[in-house]
């Protein structure tokens, strides 16, 4: 299995912090934000990793991360997303890197308290399809929300005004090789982006979506409030050490 960290975008919700740097290079307590998703993949046993970045500061990722030696890696891959095509568009850039292997994809601003190795190992045992990670939250309207029917996900709604559950779809996605065909069928949303929720709903329509619950805390770090929360949580628990 290969790993992909999606670290593009303008980070407009964190302006002016992002006026001269990429959001994923900002500090979360004592480390750059990008360190946490890479460590999440490494701790799950994923050693072949691609970082997708964009904007005017892509070279800073190479200067910071180099060949990944700090994470125990011998090599780290990079690619560049032009423009603001959305998460699914960024993921599409990883097709050549994947070479037919399965993927574990982590959004670059997602930070977790505990490893996801159990979920990743469960996906390794799946015959086909996808697996996402869910977390119960109090502000589900900020996220993609899973509609549940017993132990199955029957749909995902992006940032609903009236969420059908309190289970947020976190920014950790695992896909088989059919993900590329699904991405190619997407049309831009009202935001002008290719939405990862549409990819996930395509797997759900096939009956090929599984899920795991996240153990411990989880947060994104894409707003001022969540960036502050992430730093406090890391400081208090030592996550990412």
C-alpha positions in Angstrom: 0.0 0.0 0.0 1.2 3.5 -0.8 0.4 6.7 1.0 -0.6 10.2 -0.3 -0.6 13.4 1.7 -2.7 16.2 0.1 -1.1 19.5 1.0 -2.2 22.0 -1.7 -4.8 24.7 -1.6 -4.6 28.4 -0.7 -5.5 28.1 3.0 -7.7 31.1 2.6 -9.4 30.5 6.0 -6.0 31.1 7.7 -5.2 34.4 5.9 -3.0 36.4 6.5 -0.9 33.5 8.0 -1.0 31.9 4.6 -0.1 35.1 2.7 3.5 34.1 2.3 3.5 30.4 3.1 1.5 27.2 2.6 -1.0 26.3 5.3 0.6 22.9 5.8 4.0 24.5 6.7 2.5 26.4 9.7 3.4 25.2 13.1 1.2 22.9 15.2 2.7 23.2 18.6 6.4 22.2 18.0 6.3 20.8 14.5 5.2 21.9 11.0 1.6 20.7 10.3 2.8 18.5 7.4 4.8 16.3 9.8 1.7 14.9 11.5 0.0 13.2 8.4 3.3 11.9 7.2 3.9 10.3 10.7 0.4 8.9 10.7 1.2 7.0 7.5 4.6 5.9 8.7 3.1 4.6 12.0 0.5 2.6 9.9 3.3 0.8 8.1 3.1 2.9 4.9 6.6 3.7 3.7 6.1 4.8 0.1 4.6 8.3 0.3 3.7 11.1 -2.1 3.2 14.7 -1.0 0.9 16.7 -3.3 1.4 20.4 -2.9 0.7 23.6 -4.9 0.8 27.4 -4.8 3.9 29.5 -4.6 5.7 27.7 -1.8 6.0 24.2 -3.1 9.8 24.4 -3.0 9.6 24.9 0.8 8.3 21.4 1.2 11.3 19.9 -0.5 13.6 22.1 1.7 11.8 21.0 4.9 11.2 17.4 4.2 14.1 16.5 1.9 14.1 12.7 1.3 12.0 11.9 4.4 15.0 10.7 6.5 13.5 12.4 9.6 10.6 9.9 9.4 12.8 6.9 8.8 12.1 6.9 5.0 14.8 6.5 2.3 12.8 8.4 -0.3 9.9 10.9 -0.4 7.9 11.7 -3.6 6.5 15.1 -4.5 4.1 16.4 -7.2 2.4 19.7 -7.9 -1.3 20.6 -8.3 -1.9 23.6 -10.5 -4.8 25.8 -9.5 -7.6 24.9 -7.1 -9.3 21.8 -8.5 -10.3 20.3 -5.2 -9.3 17.2 -3.2 -10.3 14.6 -5.9 -8.4 16.6 -8.5 -5.3 16.6 -6.3 -5.6 12.9 -5.7 -5.9 12.3 -9.5 -2.2 13.4 -9.7 -1.2 10.3 -7.7 -2.3 7.8 -10.3 1.1 7.3 -11.9 2.7 7.1 -8.4 0.2 4.4 -7.3 1.1 2.0 -10.1 -2.1 -0.1 -9.4 -1.4 -0.4 -5.7 -4.0 0.5 -3.0 -3.8 3.9 -1.4 -4.1 5.5 2.0 -4.8 9.2 1.6 -4.5 11.7 4.4 -5.4 15.4 4.2 -2.4 17.5 5.2 -4.3 19.4 8.0 -5.6 16.2 9.8 -4.0 15.5 13.1 -4.8 12.4 15.3 -4.0 11.4 18.8 -3.5 7.7 18.1 -2.3 5.5 15.2 -4.7 4.2 12.5 -2.8 1.0 11.9 -5.8 -1.2 12.8 -7.9 0.5 10.2 -5.2 0.3 7.6 -4.6 -3.4 8.3 -8.4 -4.0 8.0 -8.4 -2.3 4.6 -5.4 -4.5 3.5 -7.7 -7.5 4.2 -10.7 -6.1 2.2 -11.3 -7.8 -1.1 -12.1 -4.6 -2.9 -13.5 -1.1 -2.4 -12.7 1.7 0.0 -12.6 2.5 3.7 -13.0 5.8 5.5 -12.6 6.8 9.1 -15.4 8.4 11.1 -15.4 10.4 14.3 -18.4 11.5 16.3 -18.3 15.4 16.6 -20.5 18.1 18.0 -20.2 20.4 14.9 -20.9 17.9 12.1 -22.2 20.7 9.8 -18.5 21.6 9.2 -17.7 18.3 7.6 -18.8 15.6 5.2 -21.4 13.6 7.3 -22.1 9.9 7.1 -25.7 8.8 6.9 -25.9 5.5 8.7 -28.2 2.6 8.4 -27.2 0.1 11.1 -23.6 -0.8 10.4 -23.6 0.5 6.9 -23.0 3.9 5.4 -25.7 4.7 2.9 -24.6 8.2 1.9 -22.3 11.1 2.6 -23.5 14.7 2.6 -21.0 17.6 2.4 -21.4 20.3 5.1 -25.2 19.8 5.6 -27.3 22.4 7.4 -29.1 19.6 9.2 -26.7 16.6 9.6 -28.3 13.2 9.5 -25.8 11.9 12.0 -23.0 13.2 14.2 -20.3 11.2 12.4 -17.9 13.3 10.5 -16.0 11.8 7.6 -12.4 12.6 8.6 -9.7 13.4 6.0 -8.4 9.8 5.8 -9.4 7.7 2.9 -8.4 4.3 1.6 -9.0 3.3 -2.0 -8.5 0.4 -4.3 -7.4 0.8 -7.9 -10.9 1.6 -9.2 -10.6 5.1 -7.6 -9.1 6.5 -10.8 -12.1 5.5 -13.0 -14.4 7.2 -10.4 -12.3 10.4 -10.5 -12.5 10.5 -14.3 -16.3 10.5 -14.1 -16.6 13.5 -11.8 -17.9 16.9 -12.7 -17.1 20.1 -10.8 -19.3 21.0 -7.9 -20.8 24.4 -7.4 -17.5 25.4 -5.9 -15.8 24.5 -9.2 -14.0 21.6 -7.6 -13.9 17.8 -7.9 -15.3 16.7 -4.6 -13.9 13.7 -2.7 -17.4 13.2 -1.3 -18.5 12.3 -4.8 -15.8 9.6 -5.0 -16.9 8.2 -1.7 -20.5 8.1 -2.7 -19.6 6.3 -5.8 -18.1 3.5 -3.7 -21.2 3.5 -1.5 -23.4 3.1 -4.6 -21.4 0.0 -5.5 -21.7 -1.4 -1.9 -18.0 -1.3 -1.6 -17.5 1.2 1.2 -16.4 0.1 4.7 -15.5 2.3 7.7 -13.7 2.4 11.0 -14.0 4.7 13.9 -11.1 6.8 15.0 -9.7 6.1 18.5 -8.7 9.1 20.5 -9.1 12.7 19.4 -9.0 14.0 15.9 -9.0 17.5 14.5 -8.3 19.4 11.3 -6.2 22.5 11.5 -7.7 24.6 8.7 -9.2 27.5 10.7 -7.8 29.7 13.4 -9.9 27.9 16.0 -9.0 24.4 14.9 -5.3 25.3 14.5 -5.3 26.5 18.1 -7.2 23.4 19.2 -4.7 21.2 17.4 -1.7 22.8 19.1 -3.3 22.6 22.5 -4.2 18.9 22.0 -0.7 18.0 20.8 0.8 19.9 23.7 -1.4 18.2 26.3 -1.1 14.6 24.9 2.2 14.5 23.1 0.6 13.2 20.0 2.9 12.8 17.0 5.9 12.0 19.2 
